[in-house]
Each structure stands twice: as structure tokens, then as C-alpha cells.
């Protein structure tokens, strides 16, 4: 990290609902809106990098 003059670096990932095991065929029970009629349970992935110089 001295080569690039970094004081800190962090790489992170977050996965919400990585495995969905259900026989539920209706709309996503966690979604609270009438805008979308085709909602199904879904997986969300967040990736990020924090760098300090």
C-alpha cells in the first residue's frame, strides 16, 4: 500500500437472499407497492471499495 500511497483500503460484498427456497408462487412478500405486478423473491448483491489516501 505504500507503493500507491494508500493509508487504508477495503473491499466488501453483501448478498441479501443468496438462496431462495420456497414453493411460494405469489408476489414478493417483502415488496410493499402496487406499482409492479410481476414481483418475485429476488437476490440483491452489493459490491464496494473504500480507499483512503
TAUR-V320597 format. One record per helix or strand. SS is the DSSP state (~ for helix, > for strand). FROM is the first residue (numbers start at 1). TO is the last residue. If there is no record, write none. Layout:
# TAUR-V320597
[[SS/FROM/TO] [SS/FROM/TO]]
This chain:
# TAUR-V320597
[[>/8/16] [>/44/52]]
